[in-house]
Amino acid sequence: MTVRRLFAFALLASLPLACGAARPEIATMPPDVRAQWDRCEQPIDRWCIDHSHGSPSHERACMQEESGRFAALPDDAARASYLASHGCRL
Protein backbone atom coordinates (compact mmCIF):
# COMPACT_ATOMS: atom_id res chain seq x y z
CA MET A 1 0.00 0.00 0.00
CA THR A 2 1.15 3.47 -0.67
CA VAL A 3 1.36 5.97 2.13
CA ARG A 4 -1.57 7.90 0.66
CA ARG A 5 -3.81 4.81 0.59
CA LEU A 6 -2.73 3.80 4.06
CA PHE A 7 -3.56 7.27 5.39
CA ALA A 8 -6.97 7.25 3.64
CA PHE A 9 -7.74 3.82 5.06
CA ALA A 10 -6.80 4.91 8.59
CA LEU A 11 -8.92 8.03 8.27
CA LEU A 12 -11.96 6.12 7.03
CA ALA A 13 -11.53 3.44 9.67
CA SER A 14 -11.48 6.01 12.47
CA LEU A 15 -14.54 7.94 11.25
CA PRO A 16 -17.18 5.64 12.82
CA LEU A 17 -15.36 5.76 16.14
CA ALA A 18 -15.23 9.54 16.08
CA CYS A 19 -18.91 9.85 15.22
CA GLY A 20 -19.96 7.27 17.79
CA ALA A 21 -18.07 9.06 20.54
CA ALA A 22 -19.66 12.46 19.90
CA ARG A 23 -21.53 13.77 22.92
CA PRO A 24 -25.08 14.91 22.31
CA GLU A 25 -25.90 18.58 22.25
CA ILE A 26 -27.64 19.50 25.50
CA ALA A 27 -30.42 22.08 25.50
CA THR A 28 -29.63 25.60 26.67
CA MET A 29 -30.58 26.03 30.33
CA PRO A 30 -30.24 28.71 32.99
CA PRO A 31 -27.22 28.06 35.27
CA ASP A 32 -29.26 26.82 38.25
CA VAL A 33 -31.27 24.42 36.06
CA ARG A 34 -28.07 23.27 34.33
CA ALA A 35 -26.52 22.50 37.74
CA GLN A 36 -29.44 20.14 38.51
CA TRP A 37 -29.07 18.50 35.10
CA ASP A 38 -25.31 18.07 35.53
CA ARG A 39 -25.72 16.37 38.92
CA CYS A 40 -28.12 13.85 37.37
CA GLU A 41 -26.73 13.52 33.85
CA GLN A 42 -25.24 10.08 34.51
CA PRO A 43 -28.56 8.40 35.55
CA ILE A 44 -30.35 10.12 32.66
CA ASP A 45 -27.64 8.93 30.27
CA ARG A 46 -28.08 5.39 31.65
CA TRP A 47 -31.87 5.74 31.15
CA CYS A 48 -31.31 6.76 27.52
CA ILE A 49 -28.86 3.89 26.96
CA ASP A 50 -31.44 1.46 28.34
CA HIS A 51 -34.14 2.87 26.05
CA SER A 52 -32.03 3.13 22.88
CA HIS A 53 -31.62 -0.65 22.40
CA GLY A 54 -27.92 -0.31 21.60
CA SER A 55 -28.25 2.39 18.96
CA PRO A 56 -25.77 5.26 19.51
CA SER A 57 -27.84 7.58 17.30
CA HIS A 58 -30.99 6.85 19.32
CA GLU A 59 -29.02 7.41 22.53
CA ARG A 60 -27.84 10.84 21.33
CA ALA A 61 -31.35 11.75 20.17
CA CYS A 62 -32.73 10.65 23.55
CA MET A 63 -30.28 12.88 25.46
CA GLN A 64 -31.16 15.82 23.22
CA GLU A 65 -34.90 15.27 23.70
CA GLU A 66 -34.64 14.68 27.44
CA SER A 67 -32.47 17.76 28.03
CA GLY A 68 -35.01 19.83 26.08
CA ARG A 69 -37.86 18.43 28.15
CA PHE A 70 -35.99 19.11 31.36
CA ALA A 71 -35.11 22.68 30.34
CA ALA A 72 -38.77 23.39 29.55
CA LEU A 73 -40.11 22.30 32.95
CA PRO A 74 -41.70 25.23 34.82
CA ASP A 75 -40.36 24.88 38.37
CA ASP A 76 -38.14 22.99 40.83
CA ALA A 77 -40.92 20.60 41.86
CA ALA A 78 -41.49 19.52 38.25
CA ARG A 79 -37.74 19.14 37.69
CA ALA A 80 -37.35 17.06 40.88
CA SER A 81 -40.21 14.81 39.74
CA TYR A 82 -38.62 14.44 36.30
CA LEU A 83 -35.23 13.56 37.78
CA ALA A 84 -36.77 11.01 40.14
CA SER A 85 -38.57 9.36 37.22
CA HIS A 86 -35.18 8.94 35.52
CA GLY A 87 -33.48 7.41 38.55
CA CYS A 88 -31.92 10.48 40.19
CA ARG A 89 -32.73 11.81 43.63
CA LEU A 90 -31.32 15.18 44.61
N, C-alpha and C positions, 0 to 999 in steps of 0.2 A: 504494500500500500504506500502511496505517496503521502507525504506529510500533510498535504492539503486534504486528501480524502480521510486520513486519520483524524484530523482536526474536525472535519465536518461530521464524521461519525460520532466523535466524542460529544460534540455540541448537540446533535440530535438525540443521542442517548440520554443526556442530562436534562433535556427539556421537560419530559414528564415528571421528573423528580422536582424540578423547580416549580412547576405549576401545581403539583400536588401539595407542596409545602407552603404555598401562599396562604397567609392568614386572611380571614374574611374581613371585609370592611365593616366596622361597627358604626351604628347610627350616631349622629351628633347628639350629645347630651350635655345638660348643664353639669358643672363640676361635682356638685353634691350627688346628683343622680349617677354620674359616671363612677364615683367612688363606690356606690352600692353595687353597680354592675361589676366593677373590677374585683370586688371581694368575692363575688359569686360566679365569676366567669368560668371557673373550672367545672363546677357542677352543671352549669348550663351547657358547656361544651360537651360534657359526658352525656347529657340528655340528648343533644343533637346527634352525637355519634350513635347512640342507641336507636335513634329514630331515622337514621339515614341509611340503614341496612348496608353499610360498608362503602357507600358511594361518597368519595371526597367532595364532589360537586354538590351533592345534596346536603352534606354537612356544612359546607360554606354558605349555601343558600339558607339553611336553617339558622345559622348564627346571625346572618344579616336580617332575616325576618324577626327573629326573637329580640335582637337588640332594638329594632324599630318598634316592636310592640312594647318593650320595656320603656323606651324613651317617651312613648306616647301616653303612658299611664298618668292619671291626674294627680295622685298624691302618694305619700309614704305608705299609707295602709294598703293601697292597691299594689304598690311595688313590693311590699313585704309578702303579700298574698301570692303574687306572681313568683317571687323567688322561692317561697316555700313549695309551690307546686312543681318547681324544677329541682327540688332537692337541696335547697340552700336555706339555712336559718341564720339570720343575723343576730 
